[in-house]
Structure formats: structure tokens, C-alpha cells
Amino acid sequence: MTSRRQFIAAGATGLALGAAARVARADAKGFPYAEFEQRIARKDFRGMTKDVLPTPSMVVDIDLFEKNVRTMAASAKASPILLRPHVKVHKSVDVAKRQVALGAIGVTTATIAESELMSNAGIKGVLWTKQPASMNNLLRAVALSKRDPTFMFVIDDPRVADQVEEAAGAAKVKCRVAVAVYAGLTRQGIANGKPALELAQRIHSSKNMALEGFMAYSGGASHTKGFAARRKKSADDLSGVQETVALAKKAGLPVGIVSGGSTGTYNMDHELGLTELECGSYVFMDSIYRRIGGKSDDTVYTDFENAMSVLVTVDSKHHAGQVTIDYGNKAMIQTTDQVKGMSWLQVDRQGAEYGILRWKDGGGELKVGDRLEIYCSNLDMSTNCYDRYYVAKGDQIVDVWPIMGRSGAAQR
């Protein structure tokens, strides 16, 4: 058995690698921790297992991830409905390229920075779901429209439409625009019916904008619990959208797209007037989505697998019924997180760098240095705290994907 002194001398200072057998196995491989970053840069993953990763870190199960992407692609094809998945969940060019390879017609973005990132990576058909209300966003949207004629964005305000018309005219470019209409979520969207129709007509008659259709995101429906209740909510939220689309077609306007939907409503919105889906969470899934219930089970949503987890280390154990982990507020720990394979453990906050796992029954077998995987509650927020995904096949790391559209200037 390798001694602790020998283990530290081998270059593993500060890394707790779990139970003694796993520590011994990792040390026996002689993993060169000093070369960790260099090996990632050259994609040399020999001997790199979950044991040797820093924590907390995000780990993607490649088999489950690929299963999720294939499941959504097959469902969209069978519906039929087009798929333009949202990247705010994963913030990764690598993930987006895999989605497009399986039939996605493009991607949906939350910020102009995400739009620039995806477009500059060669992904066509980017749809930005916020209107360019500031001068910064306006000029960047116009510039991206000129560089990438497949780029689209939304407008829900006549004043913004006028500003886009002027800026696009000055840049000598025609911007592709969809009208964002109200679909139950009060954060954006012009009123359906006459207001939406008039804005669509204004855009269609302009010189420097091309009307693509409508965007209608029913965010309230996505997490409505129970399949029947969720379908009713989605149908109610999209009823006004259907009225608007009918008016636009009657007025002779082009309606190329009616975009919206979510992971929670992916298998119903093709019946409610949408032509394309903006689902995002399905690639990884999170603990909150698992609780909305599915078509066959109203208690647990099983359509997609939990393909991503946060790998953590047990740092301390001195009090009954709890251990301390290195997954804290800075890493976006939530009390609704769930420990993989250990449902009796309750996740709780302890500080910036610390979290707690508590238990009443079970849990006593946990030891200092043990590694656990935790399903995070909200993918959008959690992925914003990390800079990479460690892609695993079993325990073996097979790739690393940068999380690029995240934090600070990168997401503005």
C-alpha cells in the first residue's frame, strides 16, 4: 500500500481521491498531476479518470448525453417539427455542433454574445430571443446580420423596429426578424392580435428588415407539473399566438417560423401551432425538471436522462448525520440538488466554498475523501459557474468541452 507521504510526494498534494482502494489505484497509474492542463490542451486523456479531477467540476456522461440528443432528434422528426435548441443551458460549441449534426436547423441564444459565439464557430441559423434594446446590442446585432445572413433576432416593440431599420440601413444590410409575442410569460412579447399584426406589417414593409415569423415562448408551461396540466397550460398560452398567426397569414404576411417550446413541452407543441422547438435542458437534464412528471408517469420525468453531474469531494466529517463537501455557494449549490444514487442524502448550503450532506437514515458510510456526483437544480445557472465539461465514458475521461458563453463579458 502506498503511504500518504509517498502519495503526496508523487505530486498529488491537495487532492483527496476517495476511498483507500481508489486512491491506491489512482496512484498506481502514476498520473502526472503537474501536466494536467497540458494534457487536456493536447487531448491526451490516458489514465485520466474521475478520481484525478479537481472538484467541484462538471462531468458529462457521454453515453447518456448522446442518448438524449438522439431521443429529441427522433421525436422532432416523427412529430414532425423542426428543432432549434437553446444553448443557454450548455453554453458549449461542442454540444451545439453535436445537436446540429443530428438534424437541428440551428440554435437559439439568450444573449448577443452567445449569438456571436455560435455564429463565429460556424453554426448557421442562430436565433437570438431578445430584442436589441441598447445601442450596444443593436449595432452588434446589425453587424452579425451582415457577417452571417442566417442570423435572426426578435423584436416586440415598434420603437426598436425603427431603430433596427435605421441602423440596418446605415450598414446596408437586411436583418432577419421575428416578432416576439406574448405566450403567458410577462417578461417579453407584444400583445397578440392587432398589436402583433401591426408590428409584423411594419417590419414586413420596411426596407432593411425581413419578417421571418413569430416567436412565442411559454415559459410557464415548461415546468407545470403533470402532463395533462402542462398540455392545458401550453395550449392556453399559445391560443393567442395561433390567433396572431392566422391574422398574419390572412393579411398576406410571410410566416416562415413560429418558434418556442421547451423540454417540458417538446412532445405536445407541434399540435399547438409551433413550427420549431427551442428546447435546451434535454441535453443534460437537472433535478427540478425531473419533478414535472412525464406522459407515462406524473411523478417523475423520465423522457431524458441525467447526463451531467457535479463531481464533489467529502472534505470533513466531525458531526453526527452530516459531512462537509467542497461544493458551495460559488459553485451554485442548491437545496433542491440530488445526490446520484443516494436519495437519502439531503443537500444543504454551508458557505462560499462549502456544502453539507445530511441524513437521518443511511449516509454513515461516507468517509473523508469520498467522491460523489450531484445533479444540479438549474442548468442555466450552474453551467455559468464552470469553465469546462469533463466528458466521461464510465470512469474514464474521454474529452473536455469548454463552456464558453459564460460569466462576465463572455455572456454580455
C-alpha positions, 0 to 999 in steps of 0.5 A: 500500500502506498503511504500518504507521504509517498502519495503526496510526494508523487505530486498529488498534494491537495487532492483527496481521491476517495476511498483507500482502494481508489486512491491506491489505484489512482496512484498506481497509474502514476498520473502526472498531476503537474501536466494536467492542463497540458494534457487536456490542451493536447487531448491526451486523456490516458489514465485520466479518470474521475478520481484525478479531477479537481472538484467541484467540476462538471462531468458529462456522461457521454453515453447518456448525453448522446442518448438524449440528443438522439431521443429529441432528434427522433421525436422532432422528426416523427412529430414532425417539427423542426428543432432549434435548441437553446444553448443557454443551458450548455453554453458549449460549441461542442454540444451545439455542433453535436445537436446540429449534426443530428438534424437541428436547423440551428440554435437559439441564444439568450444573449448577443454574445452567445449569438456571436459565439455560435455564429463565429464557430460556424453554426448557421441559423442562430436565433437570438430571443431578445430584442436589441434594446441598447445601442450596444446590442443593436449595432452588434446585432446589425453587424452579425446580420451582415457577417452571417445572413442566417442570423435572426433576432426578435423584436416586440416593440415598434420603437426598436423596429425603427431603430433596427431599420435605421441602423440596418440601413446605415450598414446596408444590410437586411436583418432577419426578424421575428416578432416576439409575442406574448405566450403567458410569460410577462417578461417579453412579447407584444400583445397578440392580435392587432398589436402583433399584426401591426408590428409584423406589417411594419417590419414586413414593409420596411426596407432593411428588415425581413419578417421571418415569423413569430416567436412565442415562448411559454415559459410557464408551461415548461415546468407545470407539473403533470402532463395533462396540466402542462398540455392545458397550460401550453395550449392556453398560452399559445391560443393567442399566438395561433390567433396572431398567426392566422391574422398574419397569414390572412393579411398576406404576411410571410410566416416562415417560423413560429418558434418556442417550446421547451423540454417540458413541452417538446412532445405536445407543441407541434399540435399547438401551432409551433413550427420549431422547438427551442428546447435546451435542458434535454441535453443534460437534464437537472433535478427540478425538471425531473419533478414535472412528471412525464406522459407515462408517469406524473411523478417523475420525468423520465423522457431524458436522462441525467447526463451531467453531474457535479463531481464533489469531494467529502472534505470533513466529517466531525458531526453526527448525520452530516459531512462537509463537501467542497461544493458551495455557494460559488459553485451554485449549490442548491437545496433542491440538488440530488445526490446520484444514487443516494436519495437519502442524502439531503443537500444543504448550503454551508458557505462560499466554498462549502456544502453539507450532506445530511441524513437521518437514515443511511449516509454513515458510510461516507468517509473523508475523501469520498467522491460523489456526483450531484445533479444540479437544480438549474442548468442555466445557472450552474453551467455559468459557474464552470469553465469546462465539461469533463466528458466521461465514458464510465470512469474514464475521461474521454474529452473536455468541452469548454463552456464558453458563453459564460460569466462576465463579458463572455455572456454580455 
